[in-house]
Each structure stands twice: as structure tokens, then as C-alpha cells.
Amino acid sequence: MENPQDNFSSNGGCLSDAVTEKYLVESKESVSHVQLACSMQDCAFPLDGTELCIWNTKSPSHQLLILRGHHQPITAMAFGNKVNPLLICSASLDYVIMWNLDECREKVLQAYPLLSLFIDAESRQLVTGCADGQLWVFSLMDEHHYRRGARVDLRKKTETFSTRRLKSGLCSQPEESQLPSTSVLGKGEQVEVTFPVLRLAPCDLSLIPNSACGCLSSENTQCMWIGSSVGLFIFNLANLEVEAALYYRDFQSLSIPLAGSCALGNRTADHKTLCLLASLFGGKIAVLEIDLAALVRAQQCPGLRQSLWVPASSCVLPTSPLYLEVAKEKSTKTASERRCAARNVMKDQRLVFHSKVRSSGYASAPHVTMFSPKTNIKSEGKGSSRRRSSCAREPYPVECAVPTKPGPQVAAAPTCTRVCCLQYSGDGQWLACGLSNHLSLVFGARLTGTPAVFSGHDGAVNTVCWSQDRRWLLSAAQDGTLRVWSARGAELALLLGRDMFSKPIQSAQFYYIDAFILLSSGPEFQLLKYHIDSCKDEMKRYKQKSKSKLICRLSTTGAVDMTSLSAVNDFYSHIVLAAGRNRTVEVFDLNAGCSAAVIAEAHSRPVHQICQNKGSSFTTQQPQAYNLFLTTAIGDGMRLWDLRTLRCERHFEGHPSRGYPCGIAFSPCGRFAACGAEDRHAYVYEMGSSTFSHRLAGHTDTVTGVAFNPSTPQLATATLDGKLQLFLAE
């Protein structure tokens, strides 16, 4: 009789060459009649009856994702048809449960072995390091409920660090020792190298003088050592960035190019660090002495030649484009003032004779009534007190709580219409928003009553901005036009057509206390001087008498398109911030009329919004606080920057924003930052923590924009389906 295996033999091969057993697990309960499930990369099976086990082909063979929730033996399971998100349904006699595997894996610390742990007592954070080079940062504060604050890929962070050094001129070319050796790889083959985190240890920068740290301040920076198989890294726990890197292969005198184990200790006597290394291959053990000050000083980016400051700290230069406004203030009266003065001049008129010769009085001086005391105090007492109370401006409470109490909610439009932008007026009495249906609306601060409608655009309104005196409302849309409206009557006062700009306007605002209009179009921003003629002439009401004049235009380095623009209008400032599609943030000094600095690799993706700490007329902050600004990008959270050092001071990434550009905002007191998210929540962060402090629910769609009321602790949010939600302080 013929052996069945002979039918599968070919050229001396056998059946065992075509089959490989990749994994074997034994369950305490029989699974002979259980419906199992397989997808492209995952296999699902019950373990010990009630536990659902997921085995991934990319995970180590000894790691399983175990899901517990059934109390009776699992009888069937099936994967969903979509890959993202990957769903699996499991059934038993008591429950039918739908699992989202992406969310389940996020709740597990890591599928790879944990190699190191570190607790920073000052910032109250727990950091874990894994074999695949991932760092997980958890908050240990009670009010944060011990949630995960960040997940960091060490390999990507080192690549970003090398790119910044290259663009700053600290190194002429990328360090080849940091890259994997490809000499043994064939053409077209690639290898992805991970940096296993062997050891985490404290790095005390306060031991070295501030002059050696450069722009890396040792007072407000919490750092730690990361020991990996390829090198040592100084990691900043506030901004989640690598501050310095030491690769073993860069030093030919070292005997160990690859480490299998590592230990670190700080020596306070001479401000140096000891590192104990064990070779990954062989039995070598080496002790390294590291000069911490020399390492940090050699790898920090060079500081600015001149310090930048948001509030104007010097007089306007005669060569500055802003000098036009200063010269105008020193000049004589304007043309309108001269016309008004001419109308008020007394002219000789002809005399009119009646039965008696009497002067008409036209040539006599007007009779002026001097000050007379009020005698009807009782009748006007109530009205005057009401006016005094309405005009009284109470200061913004600096130590106020976060506005988390849900308030009124209104629909900006009858149908689901996206809210593209929103901004409060300077007095906090009005809230303007731009919609995708070509309209701009102005609501009362409490979202009550019928909103004022500003119509005229032919595209989605992506920018609204109030003037500092609250008389005018600026709007820019995708139709390529910019319009300035009278805030009182919703009448068009100034129109800048699409023929003036080569590309659609991305950002626009009033600037220099309403003296100019600042806007970005394509790779440049323009500074416009404008004049609004408010005189009403019924015969020529359709003829625009308001006008504008181009003062200057500046382009980004590399002539890349701008994605966001920001400047302060509430006080005099020469600084303009612009973000480009090449992931940079550029600082322009309009007093000098040129670019002052460029921040390379500000985010992993292009920045879609810049938000400065502008404060409020109802509160006062320290002068240096106005140098802080926020940036945000899709999938990369928020970053807090200091203009004086051009460094990222903190990274906020606890909110999901992977596909839609959600808005951000500074609180008037400067203590909080708010942002929208795709999970139908708004998030509020404190400036001193990278983990969000409050998660505001109650929305029906993605939160696209947020805005703080400048006069009272209130937060307004806007959603993708056209809802406006107000949050009040408790």
C-alpha cells in the first residue's frame, strides 16, 4: 500500500518542510467544540475557559493579550471585517462582548518586557522602559487618577534630535554611528532598529552651573538618564525630548560598542556621572566617567544673538514698516479731523431785518452753559447706579477654578454645519464664530438671544477676529476675500478681493492696536494699512470709500506655504509668529523688518495653529509670561514654547487628535490651556503638568475649537456638527 506522505514529496522534500509550529499553548479546559477565530495578524482562542487570548504574529511568542470579562466558558468568537479599528466578538452563556483590540492594547502597559522603572518624586511621574525602546509616562497624582500621560518612541526622538542638530549647524552630517549597519543587507532591504531601555536613572542638572547648561535651564527642567544598548541619552520629562546623546561607537577608546546591561549613578563631588556597562557580546565590563556639563554644553543649540521679547522693549526704528504709524501720530490732524474743524468754523452770515433791526446772532459766539450741579438726584438715582454697575470692570480672578460646569448649548445653524473658528471680543460680551456655510455669527456671551448674521462670503469662514476697540469684526474665508464689518450694524465696511492675493488667506487679524491688518497668503504674510470711512452717504452707499495699502510683505525661509500666523494686538509688539508646511515655526521682527529665528522640527507634522499668551485687559501677568506660546499639530499634541530661548518647555499629548485639526486656547490668567479632541471632549491642561487635569464631556461630535472668555471664567467650545457649548466655573 502506498504511503500517503509520498504524495506530498517533491525533489527529496517532505511534508515537514512546509509546516512550522509557531506557537503552542495548553488550556486547562477543553476547546474541542469552540469556534476559534483568525485574522491577518491575530489569532483568538479561549484559555482556561473564561479568558479570551489574542496572539499577534508580530509580538514575542511568550506574550499574550488576555481579555477577562466572561464568567462562563467562551463558546465562540469572530473578528470584524475592518482592520482599523480591529474588533472581535466573543460569546458565552452569560455575555456577548464586543472588544476593541486597539483600546485594549493601550490599557496594557506594554506587550514587550519591562526592563526598567523610574519614579520622579518632584514631578510625581512613573516612567517605564521596554525592550522595544518605548517609554511610558504615568502621572502619580491622585486628581489625575494615575492615567497615562505619554508614550515615547526613543528611536524617533533620537532621530528628531539629530535632525535639529544638523539644521542648527552643530554637526555637518548625520551621525552614521546612530544608524544601523546596512553592509550585510541586500538591495532594497531595510532594517528597523529599536533602542531597548536597559536603565532609567535621575539626571540632576542642578549640580552644574547654569552657564554650562546654555539655554537648558536647570531650575525648571526635570531630566533623567536613559541607558540603551547603543548609547546614553538625557531625556526631558517636561517636553518629552532628548536633550543630549552619547553613542558608544562615537568614542574609539571605549571597549564596548553594544551594551547588554547598564547602571548609572551621579557623583555630587565633581559633578560627574558614573556608568557601568556590560557588553552585549562577551564578558567585558567597563566603567565610564561622564562629564555632564561638557556633554550638555557641546550638544545644546546655540542661543540667539539678540534676545526676543513679545512686548515692545525698544523704540520703532525709522526703517521699520511700523514707523508709518508712529510718524502719523506725530503729524498734524487727519483729513477727516480737518474737515470736521472746517465745518465748525464760524462764518459771517448776512443779517436778517424784520420790523426791528435785530442781529440774527449768526456771527455771535455760541452760548455755552458751564457746569451746573444736578438737582434731580432722586429721579436719576436708580439709573445712574445701574450705569455705574454695568460699566464697572471686575478683575479676572487669577486663582479661579477651571470652568467645568456645563452651561447653555446652542446650534449655530439649523443643519449640521461645521464651526471653523470662534473668538471672544475683548470685553467678553460677544462671541463670534465662522461657519462652513459662508456665514459669520455673533452671539451674546451667555449664548442667549438671536445672533447677528454677517453674510457675504462665498466659502467657509476660517478666521474671525475682533478689533481692540470692539467696533469692527474681521473675517476671512476660503473664497480668497477678507471683509471688515461694523460690529454694531453688521454692515460691510472694507472688502479686500481675491485679486489681491495669489492664494487663499489662511490667517488674518488686526495688529498693533488696530493700526494694521496682518494676513498670510501662500508663503508670505502681508502688513496692510487700512482706513475705514464711517461717513454715511445715501447717494453713494454702494461705493466703497474705505481703502487699504500694502506696507510690506515677508516670506518664510524656503518660501513654503504658511499654515498659521499669530501676533499680539492688545499691546504694542514687534513679533510675528508664522508656521510653515515644512514643520517649522519662524519668528519675524517687524521692527527690523526681517526674520529673526527659525524653529526646525517644531512638530512631527505641520503646525495648524499658533496661540500666544495674550492675557486680558481684566488681568495682569508677569511680563515674561507673554513670551509663552502654544503650537499644535495633528497627531502630535500641543507644545509650549518660550520665545526667549526658542525651546519647547512642555509637551501635552493626552488628547486624541489624529485626523482633524482641533483648536487650542490660552486662559486669560495664563495658568491653563484648553484644546479640542476627536473623542467628543475638550481637554484642559495646567501649565505645570503634561497630563490633562479635566476632560469636559457633553459634546455630540469632534470638538473643533475652544475659546476662553477674557473677562470671566468661562470656556466656549465648538463642534464639527455646529454646536456651541458653554462651560462655567463651579
Solvent accessible surface area in square Angstrom, and as a share of the most:
residue,aa,sasa,rsa
1,M,246,1.10
2,E,118,0.53
3,N,78,0.40
4,P,91,0.57
5,Q,109,0.49
6,D,80,0.42
7,N,104,0.53
8,F,132,0.55
9,S,55,0.35
10,S,75,0.49
11,N,162,0.83
12,G,86,0.83
13,G,24,0.23
14,C,64,0.38
15,L,78,0.39
16,S,81,0.52
17,D,110,0.57
18,A,86,0.67
19,V,102,0.59
20,T,106,0.62
21,E,132,0.59
22,K,149,0.63
23,Y,63,0.24
24,L,141,0.70
25,V,56,0.32
26,E,157,0.70
27,S,30,0.19
28,K,176,0.75
29,E,94,0.42
30,S,92,0.59
31,V,55,0.31
32,S,88,0.57
33,H,180,0.80
34,V,29,0.17
35,Q,103,0.46
36,L,98,0.49
37,A,10,0.08
38,C,96,0.58
39,S,41,0.26
40,M,157,0.70
41,Q,79,0.35
42,D,5,0.02
43,C,38,0.23
44,A,2,0.02
45,F,33,0.14
46,P,4,0.02
47,L,22,0.11
48,D,51,0.26
49,G,6,0.06
50,T,43,0.25
51,E,32,0.14
52,L,0,0.00
53,C,0,0.00
54,I,4,0.02
55,W,27,0.09
56,N,22,0.11
57,T,74,0.43
58,K,147,0.62
59,S,29,0.19
60,P,31,0.19
61,S,61,0.39
62,H,125,0.56
63,Q,50,0.22
64,L,47,0.23
65,L,20,0.10
66,I,61,0.31
67,L,12,0.06
68,R,163,0.60
69,G,31,0.30
70,H,11,0.05
71,H,138,0.61
72,Q,76,0.34
73,P,70,0.44
74,I,4,0.02
75,T,64,0.37
76,A,29,0.22
77,M,3,0.01
78,A,47,0.36
79,F,32,0.13
80,G,35,0.34
81,N,159,0.82
82,K,144,0.61
83,V,99,0.57
84,N,127,0.65
85,P,54,0.34
86,L,22,0.11
87,L,60,0.30
88,I,0,0.00
89,C,38,0.23
90,S,0,0.00
91,A,26,0.20
92,S,14,0.09
93,L,148,0.74
94,D,54,0.28
95,Y,103,0.39
96,V,109,0.63
97,I,41,0.21
98,M,124,0.55
99,W,31,0.11
100,N,37,0.19
101,L,0,0.00
102,D,57,0.30
103,E,96,0.43
104,C,23,0.14
105,R,80,0.29
106,E,78,0.35
107,K,173,0.73
108,V,62,0.36
109,L,75,0.37
110,Q,26,0.11
111,A,42,0.33
112,Y,75,0.28
113,P,50,0.31
114,L,75,0.38
115,L,75,0.38
116,S,12,0.07
117,L,114,0.56
118,F,20,0.09
119,I,109,0.55
120,D,17,0.09
121,A,88,0.68
122,E,133,0.60
123,S,29,0.19
124,R,104,0.38
125,Q,20,0.09
126,L,43,0.21
127,V,0,0.00
128,T,1,0.01
129,G,0,0.00
130,C,0,0.00
131,A,30,0.23
132,D,21,0.11
133,G,1,0.01
134,Q,22,0.10
135,L,0,0.00
136,W,5,0.02
137,V,4,0.02
138,F,27,0.11
139,S,5,0.03
140,L,51,0.25
141,M,44,0.20
142,D,89,0.46
143,E,108,0.48
144,H,5,0.02
145,H,134,0.60
146,Y,125,0.47
147,R,52,0.19
148,R,86,0.32
149,G,7,0.07
150,A,4,0.03
151,R,114,0.42
152,V,3,0.02
153,D,33,0.17
154,L,0,0.00
155,R,46,0.17
156,K,115,0.49
157,K,30,0.13
158,T,4,0.03
159,E,82,0.37
160,T,39,0.23
161,F,20,0.08
162,S,13,0.09
163,T,43,0.25
164,R,50,0.18
165,R,33,0.12
166,L,65,0.32
167,K,113,0.48
168,S,43,0.28
169,G,63,0.60
170,L,60,0.30
171,C,22,0.13
172,S,110,0.71
173,Q,111,0.49
174,P,70,0.44
175,E,34,0.15
176,E,132,0.59
177,S,33,0.21
178,Q,29,0.13
179,L,97,0.48
180,P,48,0.30
181,S,71,0.46
182,T,84,0.49
183,S,100,0.65
184,V,135,0.77
185,L,51,0.25
186,G,40,0.38
187,K,211,0.90
188,G,78,0.75
189,E,106,0.47
190,Q,173,0.77
191,V,74,0.43
192,E,126,0.57
193,V,46,0.26
194,T,61,0.35
195,F,9,0.04
196,P,31,0.19
197,V,0,0.00
198,L,31,0.15
199,R,99,0.36
200,L,8,0.04
201,A,9,0.07
202,P,77,0.49
203,C,7,0.04
204,D,59,0.30
205,L,5,0.03
206,S,75,0.48
207,L,42,0.21
208,I,6,0.03
209,P,80,0.50
210,N,86,0.44
211,S,101,0.65
212,A,7,0.05
213,C,1,0.00
214,G,53,0.51
215,C,33,0.19
216,L,1,0.00
217,S,50,0.32
218,S,15,0.09
219,E,133,0.60
220,N,118,0.61
221,T,15,0.09
222,Q,46,0.21
223,C,9,0.05
224,M,0,0.00
225,W,1,0.00
226,I,0,0.00
227,G,0,0.00
228,S,0,0.00
229,S,13,0.08
230,V,31,0.18
231,G,0,0.00
232,L,0,0.00
233,F,0,0.00
234,I,0,0.00
235,F,0,0.00
236,N,4,0.02
237,L,1,0.01
238,A,7,0.05
239,N,4,0.02
240,L,3,0.02
241,E,8,0.04
242,V,6,0.04
243,E,8,0.04
244,A,0,0.00
245,A,6,0.05
246,L,18,0.09
247,Y,8,0.03
248,Y,1,0.01
249,R,119,0.44
250,D,70,0.36
251,F,98,0.41
252,Q,182,0.81
253,S,106,0.68
254,L,48,0.24
255,S,70,0.45
256,I,2,0.01
257,P,70,0.44
258,L,43,0.21
259,A,0,0.00
260,G,30,0.29
261,S,59,0.38
262,C,5,0.03
263,A,32,0.25
264,L,26,0.13
265,G,35,0.34
266,N,54,0.28
267,R,79,0.29
268,T,94,0.55
269,A,95,0.73
270,D,61,0.32
271,H,75,0.33
272,K,57,0.24
273,T,1,0.01
274,L,66,0.33
275,C,1,0.00
276,L,83,0.41
277,L,2,0.01
278,A,31,0.24
279,S,20,0.13
280,L,88,0.44
281,F,150,0.62
282,G,69,0.66
283,G,74,0.72
284,K,118,0.50
285,I,124,0.63
286,A,24,0.19
287,V,102,0.59
288,L,21,0.11
289,E,98,0.44
290,I,10,0.05
291,D,62,0.32
292,L,5,0.02
293,A,17,0.13
294,A,38,0.30
295,L,19,0.10
296,V,0,0.00
297,R,136,0.50
298,A,68,0.53
299,Q,23,0.10
300,Q,19,0.09
301,C,56,0.33
302,P,87,0.55
303,G,61,0.58
304,L,60,0.30
305,R,252,0.92
306,Q,113,0.50
307,S,95,0.61
308,L,8,0.04
309,W,87,0.31
310,V,3,0.02
311,P,28,0.18
312,A,40,0.31
313,S,96,0.62
314,S,69,0.44
315,C,115,0.69
316,V,26,0.15
317,L,85,0.42
318,P,101,0.64
319,T,125,0.72
320,S,7,0.04
321,P,23,0.14
322,L,0,0.00
323,Y,76,0.29
324,L,77,0.38
325,E,24,0.11
326,V,34,0.20
327,A,41,0.31
328,K,95,0.40
329,E,110,0.49
330,K,157,0.66
331,S,67,0.43
332,T,116,0.67
333,K,120,0.51
334,T,53,0.31
335,A,48,0.37
336,S,47,0.30
337,E,85,0.38
338,R,131,0.48
339,R,124,0.45
340,C,57,0.34
341,A,42,0.33
342,A,60,0.47
343,R,168,0.61
344,N,114,0.59
345,V,92,0.53
346,M,119,0.53
347,K,138,0.58
348,D,130,0.68
349,Q,99,0.44
350,R,207,0.76
351,L,100,0.50
352,V,67,0.38
353,F,131,0.54
354,H,140,0.63
355,S,117,0.75
356,K,159,0.67
357,V,124,0.71
358,R,188,0.69
359,S,75,0.48
360,S,42,0.27
361,G,34,0.33
362,Y,126,0.48
363,A,73,0.57
364,S,67,0.43
365,A,89,0.69
366,P,82,0.52
367,H,173,0.77
368,V,102,0.59
369,T,106,0.62
370,M,153,0.68
371,F,184,0.77
372,S,72,0.46
373,P,99,0.62
374,K,147,0.62
375,T,128,0.75
376,N,76,0.39
377,I,124,0.63
378,K,198,0.84
379,S,88,0.57
380,E,68,0.30
381,G,29,0.28
382,K,162,0.68
383,G,21,0.20
384,S,27,0.17
385,S,50,0.32
386,R,157,0.57
387,R,142,0.52
388,R,156,0.57
389,S,77,0.50
390,S,87,0.56
391,C,100,0.60
392,A,67,0.52
393,R,140,0.51
394,E,138,0.62
395,P,109,0.69
396,Y,7,0.03
397,P,61,0.38
398,V,70,0.40
399,E,146,0.66
400,C,16,0.10
401,A,60,0.47
402,V,11,0.06
403,P,4,0.02
404,T,32,0.19
405,K,100,0.42
406,P,90,0.57
407,G,23,0.22
408,P,53,0.34
409,Q,75,0.33
410,V,39,0.22
411,A,58,0.45
412,A,10,0.07
413,A,11,0.09
414,P,145,0.91
415,T,100,0.58
416,C,108,0.65
417,T,11,0.06
418,R,84,0.31
419,V,1,0.00
420,C,34,0.21
421,C,24,0.14
422,L,20,0.10
423,Q,62,0.28
424,Y,14,0.05
425,S,0,0.00
426,G,34,0.33
427,D,30,0.15
428,G,2,0.02
429,Q,102,0.46
430,W,124,0.44
431,L,0,0.00
432,A,0,0.00
433,C,0,0.00
434,G,0,0.00
435,L,1,0.00
436,S,32,0.20
437,N,58,0.30
438,H,73,0.33
439,L,49,0.24
440,S,1,0.01
441,L,8,0.04
442,V,12,0.07
443,F,8,0.03
444,G,18,0.17
445,A,15,0.12
446,R,155,0.56
447,L,6,0.03
448,T,91,0.53
449,G,68,0.66
450,T,132,0.77
451,P,34,0.21
452,A,44,0.34
453,V,76,0.44
454,F,1,0.01
455,S,68,0.44
456,G,33,0.31
457,H,8,0.04
458,D,102,0.53
459,G,9,0.09
460,A,18,0.14
461,V,0,0.00
462,N,35,0.18
463,T,17,0.10
464,V,9,0.05
465,C,13,0.08
466,W,17,0.06
467,S,3,0.02
468,Q,73,0.32
469,D,60,0.31
470,R,91,0.33
471,R,117,0.43
472,W,28,0.10
473,L,0,0.00
474,L,0,0.00
475,S,0,0.00
476,A,0,0.00
477,A,0,0.00
478,Q,88,0.39
479,D,18,0.10
480,G,7,0.07
481,T,9,0.05
482,L,0,0.00
483,R,31,0.11
484,V,0,0.00
485,W,9,0.03
486,S,27,0.18
487,A,24,0.19
488,R,228,0.83
489,G,48,0.46
490,A,34,0.26
491,E,95,0.42
492,L,74,0.37
493,A,20,0.16
494,L,1,0.00
495,L,62,0.31
496,L,5,0.03
497,G,20,0.19
498,R,135,0.49
499,D,130,0.67
500,M,85,0.38
501,F,16,0.07
502,S,104,0.67
503,K,92,0.39
504,P,59,0.37
505,I,0,0.00
506,Q,64,0.28
507,S,18,0.12
508,A,6,0.05
509,Q,20,0.09
510,F,0,0.00
511,Y,0,0.00
512,Y,10,0.04
513,I,60,0.30
514,D,26,0.13
515,A,11,0.09
516,F,0,0.00
517,I,0,0.00
518,L,0,0.00
519,L,0,0.00
520,S,0,0.00
521,S,1,0.01
522,G,5,0.04
523,P,36,0.23
524,E,28,0.12
525,F,0,0.00
526,Q,7,0.03
527,L,0,0.00
528,L,1,0.01
529,K,32,0.14
530,Y,30,0.11
531,H,86,0.38
532,I,24,0.12
533,D,42,0.22
534,S,71,0.46
535,C,90,0.54
536,K,171,0.73
537,D,56,0.29
538,E,120,0.54
539,M,175,0.78
540,K,111,0.47
541,R,154,0.56
542,Y,201,0.77
543,K,133,0.56
544,Q,92,0.41
545,K,81,0.34
546,S,7,0.05
547,K,134,0.57
548,S,33,0.22
549,K,134,0.57
550,L,71,0.35
551,I,41,0.21
552,C,28,0.17
553,R,119,0.43
554,L,36,0.18
555,S,59,0.38
556,T,11,0.06
557,T,87,0.50
558,G,66,0.64
559,A,66,0.51
560,V,38,0.22
561,D,40,0.21
562,M,2,0.01
563,T,20,0.11
564,S,7,0.04
565,L,15,0.07
566,S,5,0.03
567,A,0,0.00
568,V,1,0.00
569,N,15,0.08
570,D,72,0.37
571,F,50,0.21
572,Y,97,0.37
573,S,0,0.00
574,H,13,0.06
575,I,6,0.03
576,V,0,0.00
577,L,0,0.00
578,A,1,0.01
579,A,0,0.00
580,G,3,0.03
581,R,131,0.48
582,N,56,0.29
583,R,81,0.30
584,T,15,0.09
585,V,0,0.00
586,E,6,0.03
587,V,0,0.00
588,F,2,0.01
589,D,20,0.10
590,L,0,0.00
591,N,11,0.05
592,A,54,0.42
593,G,25,0.25
594,C,61,0.37
595,S,46,0.30
596,A,37,0.29
597,A,13,0.10
598,V,68,0.39
599,I,13,0.06
600,A,21,0.16
601,E,19,0.09
602,A,0,0.00
603,H,4,0.02
604,S,76,0.49
605,R,118,0.43
606,P,53,0.33
607,V,0,0.00
608,H,47,0.21
609,Q,51,0.23
610,I,10,0.05
611,C,21,0.13
612,Q,5,0.02
613,N,3,0.01
614,K,68,0.29
615,G,16,0.15
616,S,16,0.11
617,S,80,0.52
618,F,23,0.10
619,T,16,0.09
620,T,120,0.70
621,Q,25,0.11
622,Q,117,0.52
623,P,76,0.48
624,Q,74,0.33
625,A,23,0.18
626,Y,34,0.13
627,N,0,0.00
628,L,38,0.19
629,F,2,0.01
630,L,0,0.00
631,T,0,0.00
632,T,6,0.04
633,A,1,0.01
634,I,39,0.20
635,G,50,0.49
636,D,17,0.09
637,G,7,0.07
638,M,0,0.00
639,R,10,0.04
640,L,11,0.05
641,W,5,0.02
642,D,11,0.06
643,L,0,0.00
644,R,86,0.32
645,T,49,0.28
646,L,29,0.14
647,R,34,0.12
648,C,7,0.04
649,E,57,0.25
650,R,42,0.15
651,H,2,0.01
652,F,0,0.00
653,E,52,0.23
654,G,25,0.24
655,H,16,0.07
656,P,30,0.19
657,S,10,0.06
658,R,156,0.57
659,G,58,0.55
660,Y,53,0.20
661,P,56,0.35
662,C,5,0.03
663,G,11,0.10
664,I,5,0.03
665,A,10,0.07
666,F,19,0.08
667,S,2,0.02
668,P,8,0.05
669,C,10,0.06
670,G,15,0.15
671,R,81,0.30
672,F,9,0.04
673,A,0,0.00
674,A,0,0.00
675,C,1,0.01
676,G,0,0.00
677,A,0,0.00
678,E,52,0.23
679,D,43,0.22
680,R,133,0.49
681,H,30,0.14
682,A,0,0.00
683,Y,6,0.02
684,V,0,0.00
685,Y,0,0.00
686,E,74,0.33
687,M,32,0.14
688,G,62,0.60
689,S,15,0.10
690,S,13,0.09
691,T,7,0.04
692,F,20,0.08
693,S,19,0.12
694,H,68,0.30
695,R,119,0.43
696,L,8,0.04
697,A,53,0.41
698,G,53,0.51
699,H,15,0.07
700,T,65,0.38
701,D,38,0.20
702,T,15,0.09
703,V,0,0.00
704,T,10,0.06
705,G,8,0.07
706,V,9,0.05
707,A,10,0.07
708,F,18,0.07
709,N,1,0.01
710,P,19,0.12
711,S,23,0.15
712,T,46,0.27
713,P,18,0.12
714,Q,16,0.07
715,L,0,0.00
716,A,0,0.00
717,T,0,0.00
718,A,0,0.00
719,T,1,0.00
720,L,54,0.27
721,D,22,0.11
722,G,1,0.01
723,K,53,0.22
724,L,0,0.00
725,Q,10,0.04
726,L,2,0.01
727,F,1,0.00
728,L,46,0.23
729,A,34,0.27
730,E,154,0.69
